[in-house]
Each structure stands twice: as structure tokens, then as C-alpha cells.
Amino acid sequence: MIEKKLLTLACAAGILACGACFLPPPPPPRIPPTAPIRIGLRGSRRIRVEVTQAPSSYHINARWLDSSLVQEIESRLRSLHLKAYIGVAPEEGDAVLQVSILQESVTSEPATNGPGASTATYSITLNCVLTASDGAIVWRADNRVFTSRKYPLSNFERDAWSQSGPWLQSSVAPTLVTQMLEAK
């Protein structure tokens, strides 16, 4: 019985001597971003997003697109502690992402799954420029065309543009931000 107590005491002393009880927990594993971030923002602290529309482009809501871009940038650059914003005056040290909507189009066609059903295919042409806080152009995409897959339209909705928001948020914003961050 005494031998078991001495063995237990020796094991406890060994654990304490090694410091296993008093060490901080190991750091959590670092999860890499989904795509490599190669873009150099040259000391920028925030990214101001500005979306403008050509006079012939009026169906897509620019506010919807810029807020989708801000959400996507912030979710992708969270690890770099960079914030994106809209609608506030720029400050010194801010990078600027300017997106111009040049053209937009939608093609509606009857769906094959029943009477009265239809689908829409959206297309948008953009010019994009990301400028670092020092004025250097970090990334540029001229006449970039984004085309959606066929989206089902509601039977009650005659205007296909009123249903374009989900496509902008789920496809255009993530694709645009991925292309921007992967640029060399």
C-alpha cells in the first residue's frame, strides 16, 4: 500500500517538475485563407468602396453592390485587420476600390418546368481599380464581364431586375474580391 502511495507521489512530483500543469494551452492552429492574398496595399489601413453607374446603367442598385463588396472584403481580410467601408469621407492611409458599372443586361426565357415559369440570365460589365493609400494602382480590371447562371423568376414578378440582388451578393462580389486579392 505504501509502495502505491509513493509511486503516485513520485508521478505527481514528476508532472509538477516538468511544468505540465502550469504551461499555457497550445495556440490554436492557424487556418490559412481560402485563397492566397497576394495584393500589396502599401500601408493601407482601410478600403473605401465606391460604386458608380454609367448613365445607361440604372437597373442594378449600386448601393446593393457596394454593400455586398464591403461584406465580402471584410470577411476575406479579417485576418489582416483591414476594414472596408462606404459612405464616409476617406482618411489618410485609406485604399480606394472604385467599381464602375458600364453595362447591364438580362435575358428572360420560359422555363421548361411548367407554364408561367421563366428564368433570367444576368450580365454586368465592370471597370475596377484598387488604389493604395500612396496613390499606386495595385489592381485593375477593365471591361470585366460577369454572367450569371439561369435564375428562376417568381411567377408574380414581371421585372427580372428586381430579383438580381442575390446574384450580385452570391456571385459577383465574391468573384470580384477573389480576383482582386489573387492579383500579383
Contacts in CASP RR format, 6 or more apart in sequence:
PFRMAT RR
TARGET T0000
AUTHOR 0000-0000-0000
METHOD contacts of the structure
MODEL  1
MIEKKLLTLACAAGILACGACFLPPPPPPRIPPTAPIRIGLRGSRRIRVE
VTQAPSSYHINARWLDSSLVQEIESRLRSLHLKAYIGVAPEEGDAVLQVS
ILQESVTSEPATNGPGASTATYSITLNCVLTASDGAIVWRADNRVFTSRK
YPLSNFERDAWSQSGPWLQSSVAPTLVTQMLEAK
15 21 0 8 1.000
33 76 0 8 1.000
33 79 0 8 1.000
34 76 0 8 1.000
35 178 0 8 1.000
35 181 0 8 1.000
35 182 0 8 1.000
36 181 0 8 1.000
36 182 0 8 1.000
37 76 0 8 1.000
37 77 0 8 1.000
37 80 0 8 1.000
37 181 0 8 1.000
37 182 0 8 1.000
38 181 0 8 1.000
38 182 0 8 1.000
38 183 0 8 1.000
38 184 0 8 1.000
39 130 0 8 1.000
39 138 0 8 1.000
39 139 0 8 1.000
39 180 0 8 1.000
39 181 0 8 1.000
39 182 0 8 1.000
39 183 0 8 1.000
40 132 0 8 1.000
40 138 0 8 1.000
41 47 0 8 1.000
41 82 0 8 1.000
41 95 0 8 1.000
41 132 0 8 1.000
41 133 0 8 1.000
41 138 0 8 1.000
42 132 0 8 1.000
42 133 0 8 1.000
42 134 0 8 1.000
42 136 0 8 1.000
42 138 0 8 1.000
43 93 0 8 1.000
43 132 0 8 1.000
43 133 0 8 1.000
43 134 0 8 1.000
44 82 0 8 1.000
44 93 0 8 1.000
44 94 0 8 1.000
44 95 0 8 1.000
44 132 0 8 1.000
44 133 0 8 1.000
45 82 0 8 1.000
45 83 0 8 1.000
45 93 0 8 1.000
45 94 0 8 1.000
45 133 0 8 1.000
46 82 0 8 1.000
46 83 0 8 1.000
46 84 0 8 1.000
46 85 0 8 1.000
46 91 0 8 1.000
46 93 0 8 1.000
46 94 0 8 1.000
46 95 0 8 1.000
47 73 0 8 1.000
47 77 0 8 1.000
47 82 0 8 1.000
47 83 0 8 1.000
47 84 0 8 1.000
47 85 0 8 1.000
47 94 0 8 1.000
47 95 0 8 1.000
47 96 0 8 1.000
47 97 0 8 1.000
47 130 0 8 1.000
48 84 0 8 1.000
48 85 0 8 1.000
48 86 0 8 1.000
48 88 0 8 1.000
48 90 0 8 1.000
48 94 0 8 1.000
48 95 0 8 1.000
48 96 0 8 1.000
48 97 0 8 1.000
49 66 0 8 1.000
49 69 0 8 1.000
49 70 0 8 1.000
49 73 0 8 1.000
49 84 0 8 1.000
49 85 0 8 1.000
49 86 0 8 1.000
49 97 0 8 1.000
49 99 0 8 1.000
50 66 0 8 1.000
50 86 0 8 1.000
50 96 0 8 1.000
50 97 0 8 1.000
50 98 0 8 1.000
50 99 0 8 1.000
51 62 0 8 1.000
51 63 0 8 1.000
51 65 0 8 1.000
51 66 0 8 1.000
51 69 0 8 1.000
51 99 0 8 1.000
51 100 0 8 1.000
51 101 0 8 1.000
52 62 0 8 1.000
52 98 0 8 1.000
52 99 0 8 1.000
52 100 0 8 1.000
52 101 0 8 1.000
53 60 0 8 1.000
53 62 0 8 1.000
53 100 0 8 1.000
53 101 0 8 1.000
54 100 0 8 1.000
54 101 0 8 1.000
54 102 0 8 1.000
54 103 0 8 1.000
56 103 0 8 1.000
57 101 0 8 1.000
57 102 0 8 1.000
57 103 0 8 1.000
57 104 0 8 1.000
59 104 0 8 1.000
59 106 0 8 1.000
59 161 0 8 1.000
59 164 0 8 1.000
60 101 0 8 1.000
60 104 0 8 1.000
60 124 0 8 1.000
60 161 0 8 1.000
60 164 0 8 1.000
60 168 0 8 1.000
61 165 0 8 1.000
62 101 0 8 1.000
63 86 0 8 1.000
64 165 0 8 1.000
64 168 0 8 1.000
64 169 0 8 1.000
65 99 0 8 1.000
65 101 0 8 1.000
65 168 0 8 1.000
65 172 0 8 1.000
65 173 0 8 1.000
66 86 0 8 1.000
66 99 0 8 1.000
67 86 0 8 1.000
68 168 0 8 1.000
68 169 0 8 1.000
68 172 0 8 1.000
68 173 0 8 1.000
69 84 0 8 1.000
69 97 0 8 1.000
69 99 0 8 1.000
69 173 0 8 1.000
69 176 0 8 1.000
69 177 0 8 1.000
70 84 0 8 1.000
70 85 0 8 1.000
70 86 0 8 1.000
71 169 0 8 1.000
71 173 0 8 1.000
72 173 0 8 1.000
72 174 0 8 1.000
72 176 0 8 1.000
72 177 0 8 1.000
73 82 0 8 1.000
73 84 0 8 1.000
73 97 0 8 1.000
73 177 0 8 1.000
74 82 0 8 1.000
74 83 0 8 1.000
74 84 0 8 1.000
76 177 0 8 1.000
76 178 0 8 1.000
76 181 0 8 1.000
77 84 0 8 1.000
77 181 0 8 1.000
84 97 0 8 1.000
90 96 0 8 1.000
92 133 0 8 1.000
93 133 0 8 1.000
94 133 0 8 1.000
95 130 0 8 1.000
95 131 0 8 1.000
95 132 0 8 1.000
95 133 0 8 1.000
95 138 0 8 1.000
96 130 0 8 1.000
96 131 0 8 1.000
97 128 0 8 1.000
97 129 0 8 1.000
97 130 0 8 1.000
97 180 0 8 1.000
98 128 0 8 1.000
98 129 0 8 1.000
98 130 0 8 1.000
98 131 0 8 1.000
99 126 0 8 1.000
99 127 0 8 1.000
99 128 0 8 1.000
99 176 0 8 1.000
100 126 0 8 1.000
100 127 0 8 1.000
100 128 0 8 1.000
101 124 0 8 1.000
101 125 0 8 1.000
101 126 0 8 1.000
102 125 0 8 1.000
102 126 0 8 1.000
102 127 0 8 1.000
102 143 0 8 1.000
103 123 0 8 1.000
103 124 0 8 1.000
103 125 0 8 1.000
104 122 0 8 1.000
104 123 0 8 1.000
104 124 0 8 1.000
104 125 0 8 1.000
105 122 0 8 1.000
105 123 0 8 1.000
105 124 0 8 1.000
106 120 0 8 1.000
106 121 0 8 1.000
106 122 0 8 1.000
106 123 0 8 1.000
106 160 0 8 1.000
106 161 0 8 1.000
106 164 0 8 1.000
107 120 0 8 1.000
107 121 0 8 1.000
107 123 0 8 1.000
108 118 0 8 1.000
108 119 0 8 1.000
108 120 0 8 1.000
108 153 0 8 1.000
108 160 0 8 1.000
109 118 0 8 1.000
109 119 0 8 1.000
109 121 0 8 1.000
110 116 0 8 1.000
110 117 0 8 1.000
110 118 0 8 1.000
110 119 0 8 1.000
111 117 0 8 1.000
111 118 0 8 1.000
111 119 0 8 1.000
111 152 0 8 1.000
116 155 0 8 1.000
117 152 0 8 1.000
117 153 0 8 1.000
117 155 0 8 1.000
118 152 0 8 1.000
118 153 0 8 1.000
119 150 0 8 1.000
119 151 0 8 1.000
119 152 0 8 1.000
119 153 0 8 1.000
120 148 0 8 1.000
120 150 0 8 1.000
120 151 0 8 1.000
120 153 0 8 1.000
120 160 0 8 1.000
120 163 0 8 1.000
120 164 0 8 1.000
121 147 0 8 1.000
121 148 0 8 1.000
121 149 0 8 1.000
121 150 0 8 1.000
121 151 0 8 1.000
122 147 0 8 1.000
122 148 0 8 1.000
122 151 0 8 1.000
122 160 0 8 1.000
122 164 0 8 1.000
122 167 0 8 1.000
123 145 0 8 1.000
123 146 0 8 1.000
123 147 0 8 1.000
123 148 0 8 1.000
124 145 0 8 1.000
124 146 0 8 1.000
124 168 0 8 1.000
124 172 0 8 1.000
125 143 0 8 1.000
125 144 0 8 1.000
125 145 0 8 1.000
125 146 0 8 1.000
126 141 0 8 1.000
126 143 0 8 1.000
126 144 0 8 1.000
126 146 0 8 1.000
126 176 0 8 1.000
127 141 0 8 1.000
127 142 0 8 1.000
127 143 0 8 1.000
127 144 0 8 1.000
128 139 0 8 1.000
128 140 0 8 1.000
128 141 0 8 1.000
128 144 0 8 1.000
128 176 0 8 1.000
128 180 0 8 1.000
129 137 0 8 1.000
129 139 0 8 1.000
129 140 0 8 1.000
130 137 0 8 1.000
130 138 0 8 1.000
130 139 0 8 1.000
130 140 0 8 1.000
130 180 0 8 1.000
131 137 0 8 1.000
131 138 0 8 1.000
132 138 0 8 1.000
138 183 0 8 1.000
139 180 0 8 1.000
139 183 0 8 1.000
141 176 0 8 1.000
141 179 0 8 1.000
141 180 0 8 1.000
144 176 0 8 1.000
144 179 0 8 1.000
146 171 0 8 1.000
146 172 0 8 1.000
146 175 0 8 1.000
146 176 0 8 1.000
148 167 0 8 1.000
148 171 0 8 1.000
151 163 0 8 1.000
151 166 0 8 1.000
151 167 0 8 1.000
153 160 0 8 1.000
153 163 0 8 1.000
154 163 0 8 1.000
157 163 0 8 1.000
END
